[in-house]
Amino acid sequence: MEIEDEKLNGRRDFIIKSASVAVGGTLLGMLPSQLHAKGANAKVLKIGLVGCGSRGSGALFEALNVSPSAKVVAIGDTFKDKADQLHERLKTNYPDKCDFGEAQKFVGFDAYTKVIELCDVVLLATPPPFRPAHFEAAVTAGKHTFLEKPLAVDVPGYHKVMEVGKLADQKNLVVSVGLQFRYSNAVQEMVERIQNGEIGEITSLNTYYNVVEPRIIPREPQQTEMEYQVRNWRYFTWLWGGQLAGQAIHQIDVMNMVMDDFPVKALGNGGRLVFSGIEQGNTYDHFFIEYEYANGIQMHSQCRNMNNCANKMGWEIRGTKGIANERFQFKDYKGKTFWNYRDRTDIGDSQKVQNKFINAILNNVHYNDTEYGAKSTLTTIMGRLAAETGQRITMEELLKSTESIVPQDMSWDSESVHKPTENGTYEIVKPGKK
């Protein structure tokens, strides 16, 4: 794959993306009577879910809310208890849309193949290392696909997602990505105003995702190492991609929207200050990354998972005339507000993601979010590697990487998943050390 083909320049797709936004606005604004003009004989839209955790179940409920045509026909998860819990919730909350029984509830690492076979539309919401293979299976089978973020955890995974995204276009399949800030009216208006120069020339961008530690699910005697890690996926880099990918990607993606581009280099720090021992895996508990775009403007992204610390999620965009923040305000450098988004009646952004997705399928309207979802994912991979290696990483170098952090064999008895060392801890990647 030529580096030029993968050049991360959002501007070259401006016309295509502008058309996509226009179509999305039309679909989001249509009334139910307009959306379902096919009447009572309209075909049932068969939805399948792979990954029955909180985000997967949330995306499924939102998809079912969009149209009376939408029904869930199969679900799958690596864990039976997760699938069972979701099935009970569906039977209680969506009895008329829960069109499946025990035979359509699949468990195990191959559950995704069985779900995909039964549905028209598949929602992929497992931890991200599974996303490239699941996406490939869905598109190969001709299924419209929703991808939860992030889309991969390493560069080979990114390349696979990009390749499959192109195949989805060839098959005229709709692909949606769960970076819901892209669907926010407030974010869209803020970005437009910034790009029109209302805060002046941009001088720097800053993002924040400082929150508490993920919950630990205690280890059980009968568990294999793979089972423990998948249960506690946010504590293992191969399963989460680190906090930059798992959480901070939302704010980073907004900055990529503002710049209408993606960073070309990164330098940063990270490590483990509070995470320790076998219960908290091998991922870092904090990152601070200095990204740089092709025009020289820098984005500084900080995130941490630490209890009893000052939490902050959001962004600050500095311009020559003022500052924009996550409260959708523009302030001058004396603290005076000169713009504030005031419409608080908008529906939730993640619901809008599903509105556009399901309505596009029902109305035979094609769009594909793969590219920006994959490239914002790659932004986080570049930042993580900069912190883990202690080196400045350029996008040109990164795209040449063939290193995968995903185990080769996906099974409960996997021999390639990293196990604790003799001293009872996992090996931790340290900057400057191979």
N, C-alpha and C positions, 0 to 999 in steps of 0.2 A: 504493500500500500504506500503510495507516494505521499510524502509530507505535504506537498502542495494541495493534494486532494482533501487533506484534513485540516487545512488552515482555518483557525478559529476566528473567522471574521463575520460577525453577525450582519454587517451592513450589506453584504452581497445578496442576502435573501430578503431585503427590505420589502420589495414588492409582494413577494409570496406571503411573508408574515403579515403585511398590512391587509392583504385579502383575507387571510385566516382570521384576523381580529374582527374584520367586518362581518364575516360569516358567523363567527361566534357570538357577536353582539345581537345579530338577527335571531339566532336560535335561542339565546337566553331571554330575549324579549317576547318571544311568541307565546300566545295564550294556549292553554290545553286544547281548546277547540280547534285551534289552527294546527297544532302539532299532531293531532290524531284524527285528521280529516278522513282517514280511511274507514272509519266507522267500526261497527261491532265485529265485522269480519276481518279486521286487521290481524295480521299474523302475530302470534305471541313471540316476544323477544326473550329468548332463553339465555339466562345469565348464569355463569359459573364463577365461583370464587376459589382461589388458591391462596391459602394463608388466612386462618380464621381468628387472628388476634384482634386487638382493639382497632387498629387502622383498617384492616381488611373488613371487619364487620361494619365499621362506620361507612366505608366506601360502598359496601353492598346495600346498606339501608338507604343511603342517599340515592343510589341508582334506582332502587325500587320505588322511591318517592316520586320519580320523574314522570312515570307514565303507567297507566293501567295495563299496557301491553307487556311491561317488564315483569318477568317471573324468574325466581331462582330455581334452577333444576339440578344443581350439583354443587357440592362444596368439598374441599380437600385441605388437609393439614398433615404435617408430620406427626402430630400428637392427637390421639383419639379424644382425649378430654376436651381439647380446644374445639374440635369439630362437633362433639356432642353438646357442649355449652351453647355454641352458636345455633345449632339446630333447634334447641329448645326455645331460644329467644325468637327465632324466626316463626316457629309454630305459634307462639304467644302473640307477637306483634304484627306479623304479616301472614295470617293463616290462609288468605286467598292468593298469596303470591309465593308461598312455600310449596312448590310443586315437586317434591321428592321425598323419598323415604330412606330407610337404612341402606338400601342397595345403591343409592346415589351419593352416599357419604363416604369419602375415600380417605385413607390414612397411609402415611409412609412417604418416603422420598419420591416415589413414582406416582403419587396421588394426582399430580398436575396433568399427567397424560390422560388419565381417566376422566377428569373434569373437562378438559379441553374437548374431548371426543363428543361430549353430550350437549355442548352449549353453542350459541351463536356469538356470544360476547363473554370474554373472560377478564376478571379482575385479578391482577397479580400483586399480592401484598405480603409475600413471605419476606424474611430478611434478604438483603440485596445480592448476596453472592449467587443466589439461585435465579435471579432475574434474567440474565442473558439466555440461559438454556430454556427457561420457561417461555420467554418472549419468542425465541426461535420456534419452539414447538407450536405456539399459538398461531403465529403468522404463517408458518408452513401449512398448518391445517386450515388456513383461511378464516381465522377468527378476529373480530374486532377486539382491541386490547386496551385495558387501562393498566398503566404501570405506576406503582407507588414509587416514590423517591427513596433513596438514590437508585440509579439504574445499574450500578456495578460497584465493585470495590477495588478493581485494578485495571490496568490499561488493556490487557487482553479482553476483559469483560466489556470495556468501553467499545473496542473495535467490533466486537460481536453485536452489541446493541445497535451501533451505527449501521452495520451491514444488514441487520434484520429490518431496521427502519426503512431502508431503501427498498427492500423486498415488499414491505407493507404498502409503499406507494405504488409499486408495480401491480399489486393485487387490489388496489383501491380500498384498502382497509383503513378504518379510523383508529388512530392511536392517541391516547390521552395520557398525560403525566400528572402526578399528584403534587406539583409545585403550585399550590393554589393561590399564592400571592399574585401570580400572573392574571388571575381572574378577578382580583379585587378592583372595584371601581375607584376606591381611594388611591390605591397604588398606581393604577393606570393614569388617573388625573395628575398625581404627583409627578410621575415620570414625564408626562407630556409637558407639564409646566417647567420642569427642570431643563428638559431638552429645548424648550423655547427660550431659555435664558433668564428665567425669573429669579434665580439665586445667583446669576452671573456665571462666569466661567468656573467649572468645577476645579477645585484644587486638591481635594482628597475625599476618600470614602472610608467609613468605619462601620463594622458590623459587630454585633454582640449576641452571644447565646450563653450566658452564664446562669446555670441552673443547678439543681441538686443532683446527687448521685442516683443512678438507676436502681430500682429495687433488685435485691438479690433473692433468687429462688433457691432455697437450701439444697445442697447436694444430698442425694439419697443413696443408700448402700447398693441398691440393685442397678443404679444407673451406669451406663457406659460413659466414657469420656465425651463422645459425640453428643449424647443426649444431654449431659450437663451443659455443654457449651451452647447448644441450640436453645435450651431453656433460658439461658442467661446470655443471649446473643449480644446484648449491648456492652458486654465486658470483653468481647473478643474482636480484634480488629478485622479478621477475615469475615466475620458475620455482620459487622456493622459498617466497616469502612472508617471507623473512628468518628468522634463527635462532629467533626467538620462535615462529613457526609450525612450522618444520621440526623443531625439537628440544624447545625449552622448553615446548611445548604440553602435554607429558605431565604435568609437575609442575603447571602452571597448571590443567589439568583436574582434578587431584586437589584443589586448593584450591577449585575450583568445586563439587566433590562435598562437601567439608567444609562449605562455606557454603550448600549447596543453593540456589545462586543464581549470578548472573554479574555482573561489575563493571559499574558505570554510568558511570565516568569514568576517565581515565588521563592522567598527566603523566610525561614521562620524557626520558632522554638516550640517545644512541647515536652511532655514527660508525665511522670506519676509522682505527685506530691502527697496525695491522700489515699489513693488506691494502693492496696497491698495484699499479699497473701494469695492463696489459691482460689478464694471465693470471688476475687475481683479480676480474674483473667489476666490479659496482657495488654489491654488497650490503654492509651494515655488518658489522663484525667484533665488535661488542659492543653490548649494550643494558642499560639499567637503567630499569625502569618502575615507577612508583608507581600501582597500581590502587586504586580505591575502590568498595566495595559500597554498596548502598542504605542499609544500616544504619550506614554511616560507618567500618566496619573496613577497614583498608588491607592490600593484598597488595603486597609488594615483590619484583619478579622481576628477577634478574640472569642474563645469559648472555654468553658470549664464545667465539669461535673463535680461540685464540692458542696457539702452541707454547711450550713451556718455561715454562709458568705453572702455578700450583696448580690442578689440576682438582677440580671438585666438582659432583656431580649429586644433587639431592634437594630437601628442604624442611625448614623449621622452623616449627612452629605454636606461637605463644606464648599461654598462657592465664594466668588469675590464680593457678592452682594449680601449673602446670608447663608443660613444653615437649614437644611431639611432634616426632619426626624421621623421616627416610626409612629408618632402621634399625628402625622400628616399635617404638620405645621411648617411654615417658613418663618424664621426669625432673623432679624438683622443682628449685627454684632453688638448692639446695645440691649438686646433682649426683647425688642418689640416684634410682636407677631404681625406679619403682613399677608399671610394666607393661612387658612385653616379649613380642611375638609369638614363639611358639616352634615352631610347626609348620613344619618345613623339608621336608616330604615332598610338598608341593603340586606339581602339574605346572606347566609354564610358562604365563604369562598369555596370550601370543599364541596358544598352542595352545588355551586355553580359549575364546578368541574364536571360533575356527573350530569347536570342539566345539558351542558353543551355536548358531552359525549353521547348520551343516550338519544338526545334529539337529533344529532347528526346522523346516527345510524338509522333511526326511524324515517328520516327525511332524505336519506341517500345523499348526504353532504359529506365530502371527504375533507379531512384535515389530519395532520400528523405532528404531534408534539415531540417526537423522538429526538430531534437534533438539539434543541435547547436543553431538554432534560439530560441528555447524555453529556453535553458540553459543560453544563453547570456541575454535573457529577464529576467530570474530569477535572474541573477547577479544584474541587475538594481533594481529589486524589493527589494532585500536584502539591497542594498545601501540606497534606499529611506526609508525603515523601520528603518534602523540604525539611519538615520538623524531625522526622525519624533519621534522616541521614546527616543533617546539619549542613547540607549543601544547597547552593542556589540551583533550583531546577528550572530549566526552560521548557516551554511547550514542545519545541522541536526535539529536544532530548527525550522528553517524556513519551512522545508518540512512538518512539523507537523501542520502548520497553516491551520485553516479552515475559517479564516475571509475573507469575500468578501467585496470589496468596491463598487461593482456594484449594482445599484438599482434593486430591485426585479421585479418591473413592468416597462416594457419598453413601454411607451406610451407618447403622448404629454401631457396628464394630470396626469402623474405619481405622486403618493403620496409618493413614497419612495425616490425620488430624494431630496437631501438636499436643503432646501430653505434658503433664507437670514433670519437672526435673526431680532428681533424687532428693533435693532439699525441700520439696513440696511446693515449689512455686513454678510459674511459667517463665520461659525465657522472654525477656523484655528487650525490644529493639532500642538501642542507645545511639544517639548521634555520634558520628566519628568512629564508630566501631562496627566492623563488618558483621 
